[in-house]
Amino acid sequence: MRLTEARAAFDRRIAFPADRDAVLEAVGDERLEAPNGDDTTVAAVLERADATAFDSADELYDTLLGFVGDAFVGRKFYDDRGDQTAVDTEQQSF
């Protein structure tokens, strides 16, 4: 599943509040499709987190977002604002 679909899947498949074991049993083997690299599973991501219980699908999803790898991040260090670092305050008359 795509990461954007995970929150709705958690809401449908897990009764909250839920402990880590219940989450892993329900969705631990779910494959998360990474847009920029190797896919992973919910269990592999949660392995990096310290959380042992989740009060809601939102809390589980937020935890997941915090621990996914670089493969789920867009272009790193990309800035679409250009490379202007100073503002030209000099006025010109035409």
N, C-alpha and C positions, 0 to 999 in steps of 0.2 A: 504494500500500500504506500501511497505517497504520504509524506509527513503532514501535508495539509488535511488529509483524511483521517489522521490518527485520533484527533479529539472526538470526533463523532463516533468512531469505532469503539473507543474507550467507553463512551456514554452508553452505547448499545449493549456492550458485551460484559461490562463489569458492574457489580452492585457496590456502590460507594456508601460509606467509607470502606476501603479495602487495604489489606496489608500487602506487602511486597510479594509474598508467596501467592496470594490470590491473583494478583496482577500477572505474575509470571506464568501461572497456570492458564489464565484466560487468553493472554495475548503475547506471552514471552517469545514464542516462535514466529510471530508475525514479522515478515521481512519489510523493512523500510527502504524504499527506492530512493537512492541518492542521485540528485541531478548532476553532480560533478565528481563521480568516483564510485567507489565500491559500496554496494548495499550493505546493510547491517540488520540486526534484529532488535526488537524492543528489549529483550533480555540483555544483549550486549551493551546497549546504551545505559540501561538502569544499573548495570554492574559498576559503572563509574560514579554513580550517585550514592549518597549516604542515606537517602530517604528510606524509611522502613514502612511508612503508611501514607495513604493518600485519601484526603477527605472528599475529593471530587475529580471528575474527568479533567476539569481545568487545571487542577493542581498537578495531576499526573502528566498532562500535556506540557505544562510549563517546565516541569522537571526534565522531561524528554528533550525539549528545546534547548535547555541549558547544557545538555551533555552530548548532543550529537556531534559528530566529528566535522572536520574541515570539508568533507565531501558534500555537506549540506549547506555550506556557506556560499554565497554568491562570489563574485570576483573580489578577492581580497585587495584592500587598499585602493579600490576604485573610487574616484571622485569625479562626478559629472559636473562639478561647479567650475572646472577649469583650473588653471594654475596661477590665477591672479592672487597675489598675496597682499598687494597694497592698492589702495583706492586713489585714483587720480583726482585730486580736488581742484586742479587748475581749470578754470573755465575758458572756453574758446568762443570767440565771436565770429560768425560767418557773414 
